[in-house]
């Protein structure tokens, strides 16, 4: 918890700060610190509003899918594409909304897509999912719960990590070589004109 004087009445208003920035470590003035608390509160309030709106969009997409699911194949896709949405986005939003519905925690809509996808793949009960969603560090909590279920993941040794980096670098080089080849072909066509 942090305190600051919201309206200069001398009565400090207590607000919850989810991340604790060490203002003292940077010798930040008290007036600046108070203003930054106001900024934090505004950002938090706006984030909560965005979360509610995203949740509402996801809920409506889910409802539309249920309604249009009874019609011809592809009807739902054509409907949301007409609204300007892409399939990947709609699928991810509905997956997040399903998690909101399961856990009854609206902030599940803010979780990273990969985490929601990974959670969907695992055989987690509602209590575990809720614990992950409510965690300050959901990715870490998911990892901990997975370790409880399956045991710790084996650590990669240094050689495996280096080989993985080499493989990624080789893929990047191949991509660039292909791009260079395409550009050379394009240049030749332009010269021939």
C-alpha positions in Angstrom: 0.0 0.0 0.0 1.1 3.5 -0.7 -0.3 6.8 0.6 -0.6 10.2 -1.0 -2.6 13.4 -0.4 -5.3 13.3 -3.1 -6.8 16.8 -2.6 -4.4 18.7 -0.4 -6.8 18.4 2.6 -4.1 16.8 4.7 -6.0 13.5 4.8 -4.0 11.0 2.9 -6.0 8.7 0.6 -4.7 5.1 0.6 -4.4 3.4 -2.8 -3.2 0.0 -3.7 0.0 -0.1 -5.8 0.5 -3.4 -7.5 4.1 -2.7 -8.4 6.3 -1.0 -6.0 8.7 1.4 -7.6 11.5 2.5 -5.2 11.1 6.3 -5.5 13.7 6.8 -2.7 16.4 5.0 -4.6 16.2 7.8 -7.2 15.7 10.7 -4.7 12.4 11.7 -6.3 10.9 14.7 -4.7 7.8 14.3 -2.6 5.7 16.5 -4.9 6.7 14.5 -7.9 6.1 11.3 -6.0 2.6 12.4 -5.1 1.9 13.3 -8.7 3.3 10.0 -9.9 0.9 8.2 -7.6 -2.0 10.1 -9.2 -0.6 9.0 -12.6 -0.4 5.4 -11.4 -4.1 5.6 -10.2 -5.2 7.1 -13.5 -3.4 4.4 -15.5 -4.8 1.7 -13.3 -8.3 3.1 -13.6 -7.9 3.3 -17.4 -6.5 -0.2 -17.6 -9.5 -1.5 -15.6 -11.8 0.3 -18.1 -10.0 -1.2 -21.0 -10.2 -4.6 -19.4 -14.0 -4.2 -19.0 -14.4 -3.1 -22.6 -12.2 -6.0 -23.9 -14.1 -8.4 -21.8 -17.4 -7.1 -23.3 -16.1 -7.4 -26.8 -15.0 -10.9 -26.1 -18.3 -11.8 -24.6 -20.2 -10.4 -27.6 -17.9 -12.3 -30.0 -18.6 -15.5 -28.0 -22.4 -14.8 -28.1 -22.2 -14.2 -31.8 -20.3 -17.4 -32.4 -23.1 -19.3 -30.5 -25.8 -17.7 -32.6 -24.1 -18.0 -36.0 -22.7 -21.5 -35.2 -26.1 -22.9 -36.2 -25.9 -21.4 -39.7 -23.9 -22.3 -42.7 -20.2 -23.1 -42.3 -18.1 -20.0 -42.3 -21.0 -17.7 -41.4 -19.4 -16.6 -38.2 -16.0 -16.0 -39.9 -17.7 -13.9 -42.6 -19.6 -11.9 -40.0 -16.6 -10.9 -37.9 -14.4 -10.3 -41.0 -17.1 -7.9 -42.1 -16.5 -6.0 -38.8 -12.8 -5.8 -39.6 -11.6 -8.5 -37.2 -9.1 -11.2 -38.1 -9.7 -14.9 -37.2 -6.6 -15.1 -35.0 -7.8 -12.1 -32.9 -11.3 -13.4 -32.5 -10.2 -16.9 -31.6 -7.8 -15.5 -28.9 -10.4 -13.2 -27.5 -12.9 -16.0 -27.2 -10.3 -18.2 -25.5 -9.6 -15.5 -23.1 -13.3 -14.9 -22.5 -13.8 -18.7 -21.8 -11.2 -18.3 -19.1 -13.0 -15.3 -17.7 -16.2 -17.4 -17.6 -14.5 -20.3 -15.9 -12.6 -18.4 -13.3 -15.1 -15.5 -12.8 -12.1 -13.2 -12.9 -12.4 -10.4 -15.5 -8.6 -9.6 -15.6 -8.1 -13.0 -17.3 -8.8 -11.0 -20.5 -5.5 -9.2 -20.0 -3.3 -12.4 -19.8 -0.8 -12.9 -22.6 -2.2 -15.0 -25.5 0.6 -17.6 -25.2 -0.2 -18.2 -21.5 -3.9 -18.6 -22.2 -3.1 -21.0 -25.0 -0.7 -23.0 -22.7 -3.2 -23.1 -19.9 -5.9 -24.4 -22.3 -3.5 -27.3 -23.3 -3.0 -28.4 -19.7 -5.4 -30.4 -17.5 -5.9 -27.6 -14.9 -8.8 -27.4 -12.6 -10.7 -24.2 -12.1 -9.0 -23.5 -8.8 -5.6 -23.7 -10.4 -6.7 -21.5 -13.3 -8.1 -19.0 -10.9 -4.9 -19.0 -8.9 -2.9 -18.3 -12.0 -5.2 -15.5 -13.2 -5.2 -13.8 -9.7 -1.4 -14.0 -9.4 0.7 -10.9 -9.7 3.0 -13.0 -11.9 0.7 -15.3 -13.8 3.4 -16.8 -16.0 5.5 -17.8 -13.0 2.4 -19.2 -11.2 1.6 -21.3 -14.2 5.1 -22.6 -14.3 4.9 -23.4 -10.6 1.6 -25.3 -10.9 2.9 -27.2 -13.9 5.9 -28.2 -11.9 3.6 -29.4 -9.1 1.8 -31.6 -11.6 4.7 -32.9 -13.8 7.8 -32.1 -11.8 10.4 -29.6 -12.8 11.4 -29.1 -16.4 14.8 -30.5 -17.1 17.3 -27.6 -17.5 19.1 -27.2 -20.8 22.8 -27.6 -20.6 25.1 -25.0 -22.1 25.8 -27.0 -25.2 22.0 -27.4 -26.0 21.5 -23.6 -25.5 24.4 -22.8 -27.9 23.1 -25.3 -30.5 19.7 -23.7 -30.3 21.2 -20.2 -30.8 23.2 -21.5 -33.8 20.1 -23.1 -35.3 18.1 -19.8 -34.9 21.0 -17.9 -36.5 21.2 -20.3 -39.4 17.5 -19.9 -40.0 17.8 -16.1 -39.9 20.7 -16.3 -42.4 18.7 -18.5 -44.7 15.8 -16.1 -44.6 18.1 -13.2 -45.4 19.8 -15.1 -48.3 16.3 -15.8 -49.7 15.4 -12.2 -49.4 18.7 -11.2 -51.2 18.0 -13.6 -54.0 14.5 -12.2 -54.5 15.9 -8.7 -54.6 18.5 -9.7 -57.1 15.8 -11.2 -59.3 13.7 -8.1 -59.0 16.8 -5.9 -59.9 17.4 -8.1 -63.0 13.8 -7.7 -64.1 14.1 -3.9 -63.7 17.3 -3.8 -65.7 15.7 -5.8 -68.5 12.9 -3.2 -68.9 
